[in-house]
Amino acid sequence: MTTLTAYRASKELFLNLTLRELRSKYKRSFFGWAWSLANPVATMVVYTIVFKYFLHSTPSPGHPSGLDVFALFLLCGLLPWNFFIASVNGCIGSLIGNASLIKKTYFPRELLPASTVGAALVSHLIEMGLLIFTLLCFGNWRLLEFLPVVVLLTILVALYGLGLGLMLSAWNVFFRDIQHFMGILTMVWFFMTPIVYSLAQVPAGARTILKLNPMTDAVLSYQAVLYNGHAPGWFELGYFAFSALVTLAVGQAVFNRLEPGLAEEL
């Protein structure tokens, strides 16, 4: 059963699993959903101080928006990155965390990783809505005409995260080192993506290497529409879309191959 067919046949289960993820995320927390905003804000403050004031990493003002606020430039790349990593990391432990459910009854196992992506998407939409409101307050009204592009990018990031998450969640059942390895990879991957610096600050040779990273083109596209106020490069958008769809297809194929042995291994 393909992923889309499985979701269509189990919409109610998918919704309930997603709601369960959302409720458990901040269960018994006094501040609740405020924590979803505290993390990117705290990261923004730390990185702004370190990279702008200590390392003097200052990107060029947005063109044609005219924005020249490092914190806003940072958030334009940081929020989609956080959404992507939250999706992938949530997927990795989703099967092991629901071992008893998998052993008791049959249902499309893809729904477990997918529900973590769905929960991460809800948090991301809240954060992105606040960022867009802030950008409008700073006078970047041009981004309104590119809101459909932001929606498209968000869907692609979700698909990219789901594809990688499907693959890693299945592998993690058989090889528990996956979750530990991802902690190291995430740290390296973050700094190989132009979030805390602009791509223009990178030497030409290294720039070619960074462009192999699909999240580089995702972040550049977000920065183009949100911070600069112009359409993204179509090559960048196309490359990221292609990478997201291929990763989803490969992730689904790997998941389907390993799914028959999940219950026994768990």
C-alpha positions, 0 to 999 in steps of 0.5 A: 500500500502506498503512503498516499493510499494508506493515509487516505484510508486511515485519515481518522487514525492519522488525525488521532495520532497527530493530536496525540503527538501534539498533546504529549509534546507539552503535557504537564508543562506550565507554559505549554505551547509557548515553549515552541516559540521559546526555542527558536527565539533563544537560538536566534538571540544566541546566534545573533550575538555570536555571529553578528557581534563576535564573528561579524557575519553580516549578510547584505540587506534584503533586495528589494525589501531593504531589510537589514536585521540579522535576527530576521535573516536568521529566522528565515532559514532557522524556522524551516530548518527546525521544522525539518530536523524536528520531523526527522528526529521525531520520525526516528523514534516513532516506531520504537516508541510505539512498539506495543501498538505495532505488536497488538494490531495492524495498521499502516505503519507509515502513519506513525512517522507521518503523525510526528511530521504532522505535529511538527508542521502545526508548530512550524505554522504557528512560528512561521505565521509570527515571523511573517507578521513580524516581517510585515511590521518591518515593512516587507509587504512584498512577501505577500505576493509570494505566500503561495511559494512559502506554502509550496516550500513548507509542503516540500520540507514536510515531504523531504523530512517524511521521506528521510524519516521513513527510511531512518525510522525503519533502519533504527528498529534494526540498528539503534545507532541511527538515532545517535549518529543523527545527533552528530550529522545534524550538527554538521548539516546545520553548519553546512547550510547557509542559515547563520551566514549568507552563501555570498560569504562562502568562497566559490569552491566551498559554495559548490559543495554546499549547493549539493545539500538540498537544504541549502536551496530550501533555505535560499528559497525561503530567504528569497521570498521572506527576507529579500521579497523576490521570487526564488531561483527556479533552479534552486526551487526545482532542485529542492523539489526534485530532492524532496520527491526522490527522498520520499520515494526512496524512503517509502521503498526502504520502509516497505521492504523492512516493514514485514519484520518490524513487529518481530524485531521490536 
